[in-house]
Amino acid sequence: MAGQTLKIDDLPVGRFHIKIAALTFGAHFTDGYILGLVGIALTLITPQMDLSPAWQGLVAASALFGLFAGSLFFGWLSDRMGRQKIFVVSFALITLASALQFFADTPMQLFICRLLLGIALGGISASATRCSPSSHPSAIAVRCWARSA
């Protein structure tokens, strides 16, 4: 057994795999929620913050800008520090940026909060997807097929 390399495809599905699958699902659900809900939120905050069409576009797109930058940066960083650490840091950043949105008084503050949210979502995307069972489909598909037979 010593010196033998184990692949994730060879391991039995255990609590670790189920935990990673659940966390990855939660991360992608959060991703969709944050990116999708901004359209509804903009209709409510535009009159309150007196947002111009340019600011509406910037606020709506800021999380996407951050997602792009965050996945590049955190993907590189997770290769060096480890995916689990980046996953935890990203969730902490999502929590912080989400809370800070409630206190945003200006369009620029809201833009920065949404940008931070996007950066953190990029970190989740870069770290969680590589650990999820979907990136190792043969392990899950074979076991699911074997159980249903």
Rosetta constraint file for C-alpha pairs under 8 A:
AtomPair CA 6 CA 10 HARMONIC 6.66 0.50
AtomPair CA 6 CA 11 HARMONIC 7.58 0.50
AtomPair CA 7 CA 11 HARMONIC 6.94 0.50
AtomPair CA 8 CA 136 HARMONIC 7.32 0.50
AtomPair CA 8 CA 139 HARMONIC 7.28 0.50
AtomPair CA 9 CA 136 HARMONIC 6.61 0.50
AtomPair CA 9 CA 138 HARMONIC 6.54 0.50
AtomPair CA 9 CA 139 HARMONIC 4.45 0.50
AtomPair CA 9 CA 140 HARMONIC 7.99 0.50
AtomPair CA 10 CA 139 HARMONIC 7.01 0.50
AtomPair CA 11 CA 139 HARMONIC 7.84 0.50
AtomPair CA 13 CA 17 HARMONIC 5.94 0.50
AtomPair CA 13 CA 18 HARMONIC 7.47 0.50
AtomPair CA 13 CA 140 HARMONIC 7.68 0.50
AtomPair CA 14 CA 18 HARMONIC 6.45 0.50
AtomPair CA 15 CA 19 HARMONIC 5.97 0.50
AtomPair CA 16 CA 20 HARMONIC 6.17 0.50
AtomPair CA 17 CA 21 HARMONIC 6.07 0.50
AtomPair CA 17 CA 132 HARMONIC 7.57 0.50
AtomPair CA 17 CA 133 HARMONIC 7.05 0.50
AtomPair CA 18 CA 22 HARMONIC 6.11 0.50
AtomPair CA 19 CA 23 HARMONIC 6.10 0.50
AtomPair CA 20 CA 24 HARMONIC 5.95 0.50
AtomPair CA 20 CA 128 HARMONIC 7.76 0.50
AtomPair CA 20 CA 131 HARMONIC 6.93 0.50
AtomPair CA 20 CA 132 HARMONIC 5.93 0.50
AtomPair CA 20 CA 133 HARMONIC 7.85 0.50
AtomPair CA 21 CA 25 HARMONIC 6.11 0.50
AtomPair CA 21 CA 132 HARMONIC 5.61 0.50
AtomPair CA 21 CA 133 HARMONIC 6.44 0.50
AtomPair CA 22 CA 26 HARMONIC 6.15 0.50
AtomPair CA 23 CA 27 HARMONIC 6.05 0.50
AtomPair CA 23 CA 128 HARMONIC 7.91 0.50
AtomPair CA 24 CA 28 HARMONIC 6.19 0.50
AtomPair CA 24 CA 128 HARMONIC 5.72 0.50
AtomPair CA 24 CA 129 HARMONIC 6.88 0.50
AtomPair CA 24 CA 132 HARMONIC 6.51 0.50
AtomPair CA 25 CA 29 HARMONIC 6.04 0.50
AtomPair CA 26 CA 30 HARMONIC 6.07 0.50
AtomPair CA 27 CA 31 HARMONIC 6.10 0.50
AtomPair CA 27 CA 121 HARMONIC 7.89 0.50
AtomPair CA 27 CA 124 HARMONIC 6.64 0.50
AtomPair CA 27 CA 125 HARMONIC 7.88 0.50
AtomPair CA 27 CA 128 HARMONIC 7.91 0.50
AtomPair CA 28 CA 32 HARMONIC 6.24 0.50
AtomPair CA 28 CA 125 HARMONIC 7.85 0.50
AtomPair CA 29 CA 33 HARMONIC 6.11 0.50
AtomPair CA 30 CA 34 HARMONIC 6.00 0.50
AtomPair CA 31 CA 35 HARMONIC 6.14 0.50
AtomPair CA 31 CA 121 HARMONIC 6.30 0.50
AtomPair CA 32 CA 36 HARMONIC 5.63 0.50
AtomPair CA 33 CA 37 HARMONIC 5.69 0.50
AtomPair CA 34 CA 38 HARMONIC 6.77 0.50
AtomPair CA 35 CA 63 HARMONIC 6.81 0.50
AtomPair CA 35 CA 64 HARMONIC 7.65 0.50
AtomPair CA 37 CA 41 HARMONIC 6.24 0.50
AtomPair CA 38 CA 42 HARMONIC 5.87 0.50
AtomPair CA 38 CA 60 HARMONIC 6.14 0.50
AtomPair CA 39 CA 43 HARMONIC 6.84 0.50
AtomPair CA 39 CA 60 HARMONIC 7.09 0.50
AtomPair CA 40 CA 44 HARMONIC 7.01 0.50
AtomPair CA 41 CA 45 HARMONIC 6.20 0.50
AtomPair CA 42 CA 46 HARMONIC 5.61 0.50
AtomPair CA 42 CA 56 HARMONIC 6.97 0.50
AtomPair CA 42 CA 60 HARMONIC 7.85 0.50
AtomPair CA 43 CA 47 HARMONIC 7.81 0.50
AtomPair CA 44 CA 48 HARMONIC 7.38 0.50
AtomPair CA 45 CA 49 HARMONIC 5.85 0.50
AtomPair CA 45 CA 50 HARMONIC 7.84 0.50
AtomPair CA 45 CA 51 HARMONIC 7.83 0.50
AtomPair CA 46 CA 50 HARMONIC 5.37 0.50
AtomPair CA 46 CA 51 HARMONIC 4.89 0.50
AtomPair CA 46 CA 52 HARMONIC 7.77 0.50
AtomPair CA 46 CA 56 HARMONIC 7.49 0.50
AtomPair CA 47 CA 51 HARMONIC 6.87 0.50
AtomPair CA 49 CA 105 HARMONIC 7.43 0.50
AtomPair CA 49 CA 106 HARMONIC 6.84 0.50
AtomPair CA 49 CA 107 HARMONIC 7.06 0.50
AtomPair CA 51 CA 55 HARMONIC 5.63 0.50
AtomPair CA 51 CA 56 HARMONIC 6.06 0.50
AtomPair CA 51 CA 107 HARMONIC 7.00 0.50
AtomPair CA 52 CA 56 HARMONIC 6.20 0.50
AtomPair CA 53 CA 57 HARMONIC 6.25 0.50
AtomPair CA 54 CA 58 HARMONIC 6.24 0.50
AtomPair CA 55 CA 59 HARMONIC 5.92 0.50
AtomPair CA 55 CA 107 HARMONIC 6.69 0.50
AtomPair CA 56 CA 60 HARMONIC 6.04 0.50
AtomPair CA 57 CA 61 HARMONIC 5.98 0.50
AtomPair CA 58 CA 62 HARMONIC 5.64 0.50
AtomPair CA 58 CA 111 HARMONIC 6.87 0.50
AtomPair CA 59 CA 63 HARMONIC 7.70 0.50
AtomPair CA 59 CA 107 HARMONIC 7.51 0.50
AtomPair CA 59 CA 110 HARMONIC 6.89 0.50
AtomPair CA 59 CA 111 HARMONIC 5.04 0.50
AtomPair CA 59 CA 114 HARMONIC 6.93 0.50
AtomPair CA 61 CA 65 HARMONIC 6.33 0.50
AtomPair CA 62 CA 66 HARMONIC 6.19 0.50
AtomPair CA 62 CA 111 HARMONIC 6.13 0.50
AtomPair CA 62 CA 112 HARMONIC 7.77 0.50
AtomPair CA 62 CA 114 HARMONIC 5.71 0.50
AtomPair CA 62 CA 115 HARMONIC 4.89 0.50
AtomPair CA 62 CA 118 HARMONIC 7.11 0.50
AtomPair CA 63 CA 67 HARMONIC 5.95 0.50
AtomPair CA 63 CA 114 HARMONIC 5.12 0.50
AtomPair CA 63 CA 115 HARMONIC 4.84 0.50
AtomPair CA 63 CA 116 HARMONIC 7.36 0.50
AtomPair CA 63 CA 117 HARMONIC 6.08 0.50
AtomPair CA 63 CA 118 HARMONIC 3.95 0.50
AtomPair CA 63 CA 119 HARMONIC 7.29 0.50
AtomPair CA 64 CA 68 HARMONIC 6.30 0.50
AtomPair CA 64 CA 115 HARMONIC 7.73 0.50
AtomPair CA 64 CA 118 HARMONIC 5.95 0.50
AtomPair CA 65 CA 69 HARMONIC 6.41 0.50
AtomPair CA 65 CA 115 HARMONIC 6.77 0.50
AtomPair CA 65 CA 118 HARMONIC 6.82 0.50
AtomPair CA 65 CA 119 HARMONIC 7.93 0.50
AtomPair CA 66 CA 70 HARMONIC 5.63 0.50
AtomPair CA 66 CA 114 HARMONIC 7.84 0.50
AtomPair CA 66 CA 115 HARMONIC 4.83 0.50
AtomPair CA 66 CA 116 HARMONIC 6.42 0.50
AtomPair CA 66 CA 117 HARMONIC 7.05 0.50
AtomPair CA 66 CA 118 HARMONIC 4.00 0.50
AtomPair CA 66 CA 119 HARMONIC 4.18 0.50
AtomPair CA 66 CA 120 HARMONIC 7.70 0.50
AtomPair CA 66 CA 121 HARMONIC 7.88 0.50
AtomPair CA 66 CA 122 HARMONIC 7.02 0.50
AtomPair CA 67 CA 71 HARMONIC 5.96 0.50
AtomPair CA 67 CA 115 HARMONIC 7.95 0.50
AtomPair CA 67 CA 117 HARMONIC 7.94 0.50
AtomPair CA 67 CA 118 HARMONIC 4.24 0.50
AtomPair CA 67 CA 119 HARMONIC 4.91 0.50
AtomPair CA 67 CA 120 HARMONIC 7.25 0.50
AtomPair CA 67 CA 121 HARMONIC 5.78 0.50
AtomPair CA 67 CA 122 HARMONIC 4.31 0.50
AtomPair CA 67 CA 123 HARMONIC 7.91 0.50
AtomPair CA 68 CA 72 HARMONIC 6.51 0.50
AtomPair CA 68 CA 118 HARMONIC 7.74 0.50
AtomPair CA 68 CA 119 HARMONIC 7.38 0.50
AtomPair CA 68 CA 122 HARMONIC 6.42 0.50
AtomPair CA 69 CA 73 HARMONIC 6.16 0.50
AtomPair CA 69 CA 119 HARMONIC 6.22 0.50
AtomPair CA 69 CA 122 HARMONIC 7.07 0.50
AtomPair CA 70 CA 74 HARMONIC 5.59 0.50
AtomPair CA 70 CA 75 HARMONIC 7.75 0.50
AtomPair CA 70 CA 118 HARMONIC 6.86 0.50
AtomPair CA 70 CA 119 HARMONIC 3.92 0.50
AtomPair CA 70 CA 120 HARMONIC 6.24 0.50
AtomPair CA 70 CA 121 HARMONIC 7.04 0.50
AtomPair CA 70 CA 122 HARMONIC 4.21 0.50
AtomPair CA 70 CA 123 HARMONIC 5.49 0.50
AtomPair CA 71 CA 75 HARMONIC 5.42 0.50
AtomPair CA 71 CA 119 HARMONIC 7.08 0.50
AtomPair CA 71 CA 121 HARMONIC 7.65 0.50
AtomPair CA 71 CA 122 HARMONIC 3.87 0.50
AtomPair CA 71 CA 123 HARMONIC 5.26 0.50
AtomPair CA 71 CA 124 HARMONIC 7.79 0.50
AtomPair CA 71 CA 125 HARMONIC 6.45 0.50
AtomPair CA 71 CA 126 HARMONIC 5.24 0.50
AtomPair CA 72 CA 76 HARMONIC 6.33 0.50
AtomPair CA 72 CA 122 HARMONIC 7.52 0.50
AtomPair CA 72 CA 126 HARMONIC 7.75 0.50
AtomPair CA 73 CA 77 HARMONIC 6.18 0.50
AtomPair CA 73 CA 123 HARMONIC 7.69 0.50
AtomPair CA 74 CA 78 HARMONIC 5.71 0.50
AtomPair CA 74 CA 86 HARMONIC 6.94 0.50
AtomPair CA 74 CA 122 HARMONIC 6.99 0.50
AtomPair CA 74 CA 123 HARMONIC 4.85 0.50
AtomPair CA 74 CA 126 HARMONIC 6.41 0.50
AtomPair CA 74 CA 127 HARMONIC 7.57 0.50
AtomPair CA 75 CA 79 HARMONIC 6.48 0.50
AtomPair CA 75 CA 123 HARMONIC 6.70 0.50
AtomPair CA 75 CA 126 HARMONIC 4.85 0.50
AtomPair CA 75 CA 127 HARMONIC 6.56 0.50
AtomPair CA 76 CA 80 HARMONIC 6.94 0.50
AtomPair CA 77 CA 81 HARMONIC 6.00 0.50
AtomPair CA 77 CA 82 HARMONIC 7.72 0.50
AtomPair CA 77 CA 86 HARMONIC 7.65 0.50
AtomPair CA 78 CA 82 HARMONIC 4.72 0.50
AtomPair CA 78 CA 83 HARMONIC 4.81 0.50
AtomPair CA 78 CA 85 HARMONIC 7.61 0.50
AtomPair CA 78 CA 86 HARMONIC 5.83 0.50
AtomPair CA 78 CA 126 HARMONIC 7.75 0.50
AtomPair CA 78 CA 127 HARMONIC 6.50 0.50
AtomPair CA 79 CA 83 HARMONIC 7.00 0.50
AtomPair CA 81 CA 85 HARMONIC 6.90 0.50
AtomPair CA 81 CA 86 HARMONIC 7.45 0.50
AtomPair CA 82 CA 86 HARMONIC 6.65 0.50
AtomPair CA 83 CA 87 HARMONIC 6.00 0.50
AtomPair CA 83 CA 127 HARMONIC 4.90 0.50
AtomPair CA 83 CA 128 HARMONIC 7.23 0.50
AtomPair CA 83 CA 131 HARMONIC 7.87 0.50
AtomPair CA 84 CA 88 HARMONIC 6.31 0.50
AtomPair CA 84 CA 127 HARMONIC 7.22 0.50
AtomPair CA 85 CA 89 HARMONIC 6.16 0.50
AtomPair CA 86 CA 90 HARMONIC 5.90 0.50
AtomPair CA 86 CA 123 HARMONIC 6.54 0.50
AtomPair CA 86 CA 124 HARMONIC 7.50 0.50
AtomPair CA 86 CA 127 HARMONIC 6.58 0.50
AtomPair CA 87 CA 91 HARMONIC 6.33 0.50
AtomPair CA 87 CA 123 HARMONIC 6.66 0.50
AtomPair CA 87 CA 124 HARMONIC 5.54 0.50
AtomPair CA 87 CA 127 HARMONIC 5.90 0.50
AtomPair CA 87 CA 128 HARMONIC 6.65 0.50
AtomPair CA 88 CA 92 HARMONIC 6.26 0.50
AtomPair CA 89 CA 93 HARMONIC 6.15 0.50
AtomPair CA 90 CA 94 HARMONIC 6.14 0.50
AtomPair CA 90 CA 120 HARMONIC 4.65 0.50
AtomPair CA 90 CA 121 HARMONIC 6.84 0.50
AtomPair CA 90 CA 123 HARMONIC 5.58 0.50
AtomPair CA 90 CA 124 HARMONIC 5.96 0.50
AtomPair CA 91 CA 95 HARMONIC 6.25 0.50
AtomPair CA 91 CA 120 HARMONIC 6.96 0.50
AtomPair CA 91 CA 124 HARMONIC 7.45 0.50
AtomPair CA 92 CA 96 HARMONIC 6.23 0.50
AtomPair CA 93 CA 97 HARMONIC 5.97 0.50
AtomPair CA 93 CA 116 HARMONIC 7.39 0.50
AtomPair CA 93 CA 117 HARMONIC 7.12 0.50
AtomPair CA 93 CA 120 HARMONIC 5.82 0.50
AtomPair CA 94 CA 98 HARMONIC 5.87 0.50
AtomPair CA 94 CA 116 HARMONIC 7.54 0.50
AtomPair CA 94 CA 117 HARMONIC 5.37 0.50
AtomPair CA 94 CA 120 HARMONIC 5.71 0.50
AtomPair CA 94 CA 121 HARMONIC 7.25 0.50
AtomPair CA 95 CA 99 HARMONIC 6.20 0.50
AtomPair CA 96 CA 100 HARMONIC 6.17 0.50
AtomPair CA 97 CA 101 HARMONIC 6.32 0.50
AtomPair CA 97 CA 113 HARMONIC 5.29 0.50
AtomPair CA 97 CA 114 HARMONIC 7.18 0.50
AtomPair CA 97 CA 116 HARMONIC 6.10 0.50
AtomPair CA 97 CA 117 HARMONIC 5.69 0.50
AtomPair CA 98 CA 102 HARMONIC 7.43 0.50
AtomPair CA 98 CA 113 HARMONIC 7.24 0.50
AtomPair CA 98 CA 114 HARMONIC 7.99 0.50
AtomPair CA 98 CA 117 HARMONIC 6.98 0.50
AtomPair CA 99 CA 103 HARMONIC 7.61 0.50
AtomPair CA 100 CA 104 HARMONIC 6.63 0.50
AtomPair CA 100 CA 113 HARMONIC 6.56 0.50
AtomPair CA 101 CA 109 HARMONIC 7.90 0.50
AtomPair CA 101 CA 110 HARMONIC 6.03 0.50
AtomPair CA 101 CA 113 HARMONIC 5.82 0.50
AtomPair CA 101 CA 114 HARMONIC 7.57 0.50
AtomPair CA 104 CA 109 HARMONIC 5.27 0.50
AtomPair CA 104 CA 110 HARMONIC 5.34 0.50
AtomPair CA 105 CA 109 HARMONIC 6.68 0.50
AtomPair CA 105 CA 110 HARMONIC 7.45 0.50
AtomPair CA 106 CA 110 HARMONIC 6.43 0.50
AtomPair CA 107 CA 111 HARMONIC 6.01 0.50
AtomPair CA 108 CA 112 HARMONIC 6.19 0.50
AtomPair CA 109 CA 113 HARMONIC 6.24 0.50
AtomPair CA 110 CA 114 HARMONIC 6.13 0.50
AtomPair CA 111 CA 115 HARMONIC 6.02 0.50
AtomPair CA 112 CA 116 HARMONIC 6.16 0.50
AtomPair CA 113 CA 117 HARMONIC 6.23 0.50
AtomPair CA 114 CA 118 HARMONIC 6.22 0.50
AtomPair CA 115 CA 119 HARMONIC 6.23 0.50
AtomPair CA 116 CA 120 HARMONIC 6.18 0.50
AtomPair CA 117 CA 121 HARMONIC 6.15 0.50
AtomPair CA 118 CA 122 HARMONIC 6.11 0.50
AtomPair CA 119 CA 123 HARMONIC 6.45 0.50
AtomPair CA 120 CA 124 HARMONIC 6.41 0.50
AtomPair CA 121 CA 125 HARMONIC 6.14 0.50
AtomPair CA 122 CA 126 HARMONIC 6.03 0.50
AtomPair CA 123 CA 127 HARMONIC 6.07 0.50
AtomPair CA 124 CA 128 HARMONIC 5.48 0.50
AtomPair CA 124 CA 129 HARMONIC 7.78 0.50
AtomPair CA 125 CA 129 HARMONIC 5.82 0.50
AtomPair CA 126 CA 130 HARMONIC 7.12 0.50
AtomPair CA 127 CA 131 HARMONIC 6.94 0.50
AtomPair CA 128 CA 132 HARMONIC 6.13 0.50
AtomPair CA 129 CA 134 HARMONIC 7.49 0.50
AtomPair CA 129 CA 135 HARMONIC 6.74 0.50
AtomPair CA 130 CA 135 HARMONIC 5.93 0.50
AtomPair CA 131 CA 135 HARMONIC 7.09 0.50
AtomPair CA 132 CA 136 HARMONIC 7.36 0.50
AtomPair CA 133 CA 137 HARMONIC 6.09 0.50
AtomPair CA 133 CA 139 HARMONIC 7.63 0.50
AtomPair CA 133 CA 140 HARMONIC 6.60 0.50
AtomPair CA 134 CA 140 HARMONIC 7.97 0.50
AtomPair CA 136 CA 140 HARMONIC 7.29 0.50
AtomPair CA 137 CA 141 HARMONIC 5.79 0.50
AtomPair CA 138 CA 142 HARMONIC 5.80 0.50
AtomPair CA 139 CA 143 HARMONIC 6.43 0.50
AtomPair CA 140 CA 144 HARMONIC 6.02 0.50
AtomPair CA 141 CA 145 HARMONIC 5.96 0.50
AtomPair CA 142 CA 146 HARMONIC 6.01 0.50
AtomPair CA 143 CA 147 HARMONIC 6.15 0.50
AtomPair CA 144 CA 148 HARMONIC 6.30 0.50
AtomPair CA 145 CA 149 HARMONIC 6.34 0.50
